[in-house]
């Protein structure tokens, strides 16, 4: 019987490691890049992720990972049951001889201990996983330290909880419940509790783990709920989109909150850093602030967020031809930071061609063609002569409270037309109502105007005069002067007016 506790501790370690492996696989599967064709952070050990990325593209990959996780958990439970079976079998006849009331009482106490162990493991795992996945590593980081840190954290929590639960089970089945034997389960439980409290206190101080959400962590304030009416002017009948900028009881997109999120995301590691970055990307898109959007995406790019880098590269393919935008593009082409796949290389070639860097464009075009899965020779756009900047200007009335934005035209006018990839430039109208967009490359553009109103404003429909057609700049037509666009609002029957 002396070997029993040692056997239980060994089984708890083995079961904890096995369960941690299964949970690590389940947690990592959705955080892997969908493919290696785009920009991926450069870290040592990418060869470990390359086959996993290829495997994840299979339609059965998610189900296979789920089955692997369930299998690991089932084997862990079986291992723990087998380790406690000899002592359970030896204690069972004595318990039965004392009556079913004793048996049921002991089983109820054992069930409470097992549930307490599971609850402790759940709390510890949630704490550790939250820090690893939100404060230390961003999604699609392809950093070998991420799965290692996840496994170590889960291994510690699950092993200690399993050891405590199994020893409590054995103790409750003993013929006599000796208080001195409590140390068999109290020791691993104390280790788990001390580790959870210590790491949790440090995480609350260092990474804002104790904050209930991004709003509390970044210092957001609730403002008046607004409705944004976005009028898209693309030559056909003007299209009106209504966006609710916030919901009752929730934080809306306001300039104060966006600035607070920008400062918070750039201040350092936090479990709410990823949420702050995502809030910025969405908020600046909804606010139709082109420069703010590129600033937010550039911050995410510096912090190693592949989503920000992909969106920024898409945006720079249509952004104005300024020195700041060219500097952002050159940062995305830094292969000391990024592994550039064939799709990203093709996008870099197109973007550099727009900025007049045909030498770099040709080099990236060759990279896109030479890599496995790259485009065939001759299919990539050479973009010769697209660096000549153009101008689009005009005026809009009424001007008060209006923001005008220029979007790269979508080939099919799909739902991504007002997305972050196509937002080229924007400005708030001055008192004169005039707008001007400079340093534009050749291409097709669509003008949009945003009118902010209180949520309680009546429903109205726009009536537009001098609505512009789709705006096309080319080498022969480098300037477009629009007549004054006049908008008036016609109340609908539902408005009661």
N, C-alpha and C positions, 0 to 999 in steps of 0.2 A: 504493500500500500504506500510505501514511502515514495515510490516512483510515480504515483498518481499525479501530484501537483506539478512535477517537472514535465510529465507527459502532456498535461493540460496546457501548460505555458508554451511548450513547443508547438502543440497543435494550434493554439491561438495565434502564434507568430506566423505559422504557415498559412492558416486560413486568412489572416489579415493581409498577407502579401498577395494571396491569390485573389481575394475580393478587391483589393486595391488595383490590381492589374485589370480586372474586368471593368471597374468603374472608370479608371483612367482612359481605357479605350473608348468607353461610351461618351466621356466628356470631351475627348480630343477629336472625335470623328466630325462633329459639326464645326469645329474650329480650324479644320484643314482647308487650304485654298481649294476652290473647285477645279482648278487646273494650274499647270505651271506655265501657261501661255502669257501671263501678264507680269506685272512687277511684284516681286517677292523679296522680303528683307533678306539680306545676305548674312547668314550665320554658318558657323562650322557644323558639319554633320547633315548637310542637305540631302546627302545620299540616303539617309534614313527615311526622309519624308517623301522622296520622289516616288518610290513604289506605292506608298500609302496614298498619295494624291491620285496616282493612276488607278489604284484599287477603288478609291472613293467615287470615281466617275461611273462605276458599274451600278446598275439599277438595284442590285441586291445587296449593296455594300452596307447600307444602314441596317437592314434586317440581319445581316451576318454579324455586325458589331453587337446588336441587341442580343442575339442568341449567345454570342461569346460572353457577354456580361452576365446574362442569366445563368449560363453554365458555370462560370467562375463562382457566382454567389451560391449556387446549389452545391458545388463541390466543397466550398468553404463550410457550409452548414453541415454537410455530411462528415467532413473531417472533424469538426467540433463534436458532433454527436458520437462519432466512433471513439474519440478520446475520453469522453465522459461515460461511455456505455459500461465499462467494467465496474466502476464504482456504483453506477446506477443499478446495475443488475445485482450487485452484492447487497445494496441497501434495501432493495424492494421487498424481499420476504419479511424483514423486520418491521417495515412500515405497515404492511398489510396485516401483520399479526396484531398491531395496535389499533386497528379499526379504520374504516373508510373516512371517518371524520379527520383523522390525523393525515391520511394520504391526501385528501382534498385540500386541507389546510397547507400542507407542505407544497403541493403543486401550485396552489394559488400564490404562495410566497415566491416560489421559483419563477412563476410567470411575471410577477411584478419586477423581480430582479432582471429578467431578460428584457422586458420592455424598457426598464430604466437604462440598461446598457445600450439598447438601440437608440433611445432618445439622446443619450450622451454622445454616441457616435455621430448621430445626425447633426447635432449642434456643432461638434468639433469639425466635422467634414464641411459643413456649410461655411464656417469661419475660414478654414484653410483654403477651400476652393475659391471663395470670394476674393481673397487676397491674391492668390496665384493667377486667377483668370482675369481679374480686373485691374489690380494695381501693378503687378509685375509684368504681365504679358498681354498683348493685344491679340484679338482673333487673327488667325492666319499668320502668326509670327514666325512659323517654321523654325522655332528655336528648340533644340533638343533639351534645354534646361526646363522647358515648360512641362512635358510629360514626366520628367524625372522629379520635379518639385511636386507635381500632383500625386505621383505614386508615393513618395516619401510621406507627404502629409496624410494621405488616406491610410497608408500602412500604419503609421503611428496611432491614429485615431481608432481604426478598426481593430488592431491587435490589442490595444489596451482595453477597449470595450469588450472584446470577445473573451479575453482572459478574466476580466472581472465577472462577466455574466456566467461563464462556465464554472468558475470557482464558487460563485453564489449558488448555482444549481447543485453542485456536489455537497455544499455545506447544508442546504436545506433538506437534503435526503439523508443526512447522517442520523444515526439512532438517537444521539443527543446533541442538541445545538449548543456547543460550547462557545462562549463569547471569545475565548482566546483564539479560536480558529477563524475569526473574522478577517484576520490579516491576509488570509488566502485570496480574498477578493477585494479587500480594502486597499491593498498596495497598488495594483494596477489602476483601480478607480481613482485613487489619489493622484497617481502620475498623470492620468488623463485630465483630471480636474485642474491640477496645477498648470499643466501645459496649456489647457484651454484658457484659463484665467490670465496667465502670463502673456501668451501670444495675443489674446483678445484685447488686453489692456494696451499693449504696445501697438496693435493694429488700430485701435480707436484713436490713439495719439498721433500715430505716424501716417495712417492712410484713411482716416475718417470712417472707419468701419462702423462706429456707433451712430453715425448720422442716418436718419430714416430715409433720406432720398437726396437727389441732386439739389432740389430747391433749398433744403436746409443747409447742405454743405457749401453751396456757392453763394448763398445769401440772396435768393430771388425774392421779389416782391410781387404781390398780386396787383394788377392794374385793371382798368376798365376793359371789359370784354368788347372786342371789335369784330366786325365783319369786313373782309376785304373783297371788293368787287374788281376782278381783273378782266379788263376788256381787251381781247385779242383782235388786232387789226391786220388781217392777212389777205385783203382783197375780196374775200367773199363776204357774206353777211357777218358783221362783227359778232364774235362769240363772247358770252359773259360767263365767267367762272366765279362762284361764290366760295370763299374760304373763311371758316370760323377760326379766328386766331385765339383759341383757348376755349375751355369748357368751364362751367361753374364748378368751383372748388379745386380747379387745376391751375397750373402756372401757364400763362400764355407767352407768346413770343413778343417781347417788348425790347426796345433798345437797351434799357437798363439791364434786363436779364441776359441778353446776348453778350453785353460787355462783361457782366459778372461771370458768365460761363467761359468766355475767352480768357479772362485772367485766371480763373480757377484751373482750367485745363493746362495752362502753361506754367502753373506754380510748382508742379512736381507730381510724383506718383500718388494716386489715390484710387480707392475702389470705385469712385464716381467719375474718374477721369474719362473713361470710355463713354459714359452717359453724357458728360459735358461736351465731348467732341461730336457725338451724334446729334445732340441738341443744336449745336452750332451749325452743322451742315444743313439740317432741316430748317432751322430758323432763318438763316441768311437766304436760303432759297425761297422761302415763303415771303420774306421781306423784300425780295427782288433786289438785293444789294450785291451787285457783281463783285465789287472790290472786297466787301466784307466776306463773301463766300470764298474767294480765292485766298484771303488772309486766313480764314478758318481751315481750309483744306491744306494750306501751306504749313500751318501749325500741326495738323494731324500727320502730314508727311514727315515733318521733323521728328515727331514722336514715334514714327515707325508704323503708322496705321496704313496697311495696304489699301483699304477702302478709300481713304483720303487721297492716296497717291493715284489710284486708278481714276477717281472722279476729277482730280486736278489735271491729269493728262488729257482726259476727254475734253475738259473745259478749255485747256490751252490750245486745242486744235481749232478753236474758233475765237479765242480771246483777242483783244486789240494788240497790235504789234508794238508794244512798249518795251522799254528796257527792263522794267520790273518783271513783266511776264516772261521775257526771254531768260532772265535769271532763274525764275522758277522752273522753266523747262530744262535748263542746264543742270539744275539740281536733281531732277528726275532721271537724267541720263547718267548720273554718277554711279558707276558700277562698283564702287567701293561700298555702296550702301544697298544696292538693289541687284537682284538677279533678273535680267530682262528676257522675257520669253518672246516668241515670234510675234504674237499679236501686239505686245507692247512695243517691240522694235518697229513694227510697221506704223504704229501711231506716232512714235518718236520721229520717224522719217517724214511723215506728213507734216507734223508740227514744225520741225526744223526747216522744211521747205517753205512753209508759210513765212517764217522769219528771215528768209533769204540765205540760210546757211545750207547751200546745196552740197557742200563737202560733207557735212555731218549727215545730211539727209541721205546721201548716197551710201555712206558707211552703214547707217542703220537699215537701209533698204536691203543691203547685202546680208546683214545679220538676220533679217526677217526671212529671207529666202533660203539661207543656208541651214537654219535650225530645223530639227525634226518637226514636222507639222506646219512649217512656214508656207507662205504664199509662193505660188509659182512665179518664175521670172516673167516680167511684163505685166503682171496684174496689179502692181502697186502704183499708186498715183505719183507721178514725178513732180507735179506741182510747179513747173517752171514758171517764173515770173509772177508768182502770187504774193510776193512780198511788198508790192507797191501799195501803200496805205490809201484808204478812201475815207470819205466823210458822208454822214447822213445827218441832216439837220431839218428842223421844222418847228412848229409851235402847236400847242394844244390849249383849248379853252373849254370849260373853266380850268384854271390851273391850281387853285388852292387845294392843298392836301393831296396832290397827285404825284405819283412816282411813275416815271416812264422807263421802260426797260427794253432792250434790244436782244432778241433771241435768234440763234441760228435756226433757219427753217428746217423743220423735220420733213423728210421725204413724203411721209404719209399723214403728217399732222397728228401723229399718235399721242398717247398720254404722256410721253416723255418730253413733249414740246416745251413745257414750262419747268423742266427738271434742271438740276444743277449742271448737267453736261452742256446745255445749250444756252445758258445765260451768259451773254457776251459783255454787255455794259448796261449801266443804269444811272439815273440821276433824279434827284428831287427837283421839280420845276421851280425856277425863280419867279419873281413877281411878273416878269414879262411873259411867262409861259413858254419860253423858247427852250429847246433842247438841242444838243449837238453831240454826236458820237464820232470821234476821230480815230485814226490809225487802224481802220478796219481793213481786213483782207478781202479779196474777191470772194463772192459767195452770195447766197440768198439769205435774207433776214426777215424777221417778223417783228412788228412793233406791238408792245402791250402797255397798257396804262392801268395803274392800280389806284382805286379810290377807297379809302378807309372810312367806315361809318360806324356809329354805335350799333350794337346788336339789335336794338329796338327800332331801327330805322325801317320805314315802310318798304315793301318790295317794289322795285321799279325795273323798267327795261330801258336799255340805252337806245337813243336815236342819234346816229353819227352822220355828219356831213363831211365831205372831202376825205372819206376814209381811204387810206393809201392801199395800193395793191402790194403784192409781195415785192420786197425791195431787193434788187439785184445789183451788186457791184461787180465790175469787171475791169480789165485793162483799158477798155474804151470808155467806160462809164465809171469814173472814180469819185463822183460827187452826186448826191441826190438832195435836192431842196424840195421839201414837202410844203404844200399850202397848209394854212392853219386848219387843224382838225378841231371841229366843234362837236361837243357831246352835250346832249340834254337828256334828262331822265323822264320817262313817261310812266306814271303810276300804273300798276296792274290792278285788275279787278279785286284781287285778294287783299290789296292794301287798304281798301275801304275808302279810297279817295276818288 
